[in-house]
Each structure stands twice: as C-alpha cells, then as structure tokens.
C-alpha cells in the first residue's frame, strides 16, 4: 500500500518503479546467465546478450504487479 502511495504522489514515480524493476530483472538475468555459462564451461557472458533477453512489456507487467 505504501508503494502505491509513493508511486502516485511522487512525480515520475512510475518511471522510478520501472527503473527499479528493470535493474532487479537485469541483475537476476545476469546472475542466471553467469551460472548457466559456468555450468556449460563457457568463458563469459556479454552484458549485451543479457540485455537482449529483457523486454519492456515484461518490465511494465512486473511493475504493475508490484503495485
């Protein structure tokens, strides 16, 4: 409930929430990609490859579900 009030009252609150969700999602995807690369014996994972898996539609859906 407090998050809903903060998003509603803060100018640009939804964009701040979307940025938070995006950061959290990218960090989780980065962790999963690194673990998968380690299991498969690959040297490294590029940040570009991780960002390519993130979709704006998914981020908006996660931000709305947070509220």
N, C-alpha and C positions, 0 to 999 in steps of 0.2 A: 504494500500500500504506500509506503514511504517513497519507493522508487517511482510510482505513478505520479505522486505529487511533485517530486523533484523534476521529473521529465516535463510535466505540464507547466510548472512555474518558471523553470529556467529557460531563458531564451536560447534556442538551439539545443534544447535538451534531448530531443530525439536523435539529433546528429551525434551528440556526445555518447548516447547509449549505443548507437550504431558503431561508433568508433571503438567503444569498449568491447562490444561483441565481436567485431572484426579482429581486434588484437587477440582476444581469447581464442577465437577459432583458428587463426593463423598459427599461434603458438602450439595449439593442440595438434594441428595437422603437421607442423614441423617436427614435433616430438614423435608422432606416429611414423612419418617418413624416415626419420633417422633410425628408428628401431627396425623398420622393415628393411632398410638398406644394410643395417648391421647383420640382420639375420640372413640376407641374401649374399652377403660378402662384398657388397659394393663399397667403393671408397667414400663417396659423399653424396649428398643430396643438394641440388641447387635450390636457392630461395625462389627463383622464378618458377620452378616446377611445382613448388608448394603453393604459390600464389595462383597458379593456373587452375588449381582444383577448387578454389573458393569462388562462389557465385554470389552476386549481390542479392538475388532473390532469396537465397538461403539465409543470408545475414539479416535481411529485413524480417523474414519469418521468425528467426531466433530472437530478434529484438522485440517483436510484438509478443512472442510467447513469454518473454521475461516480464512484460508488463502484466 
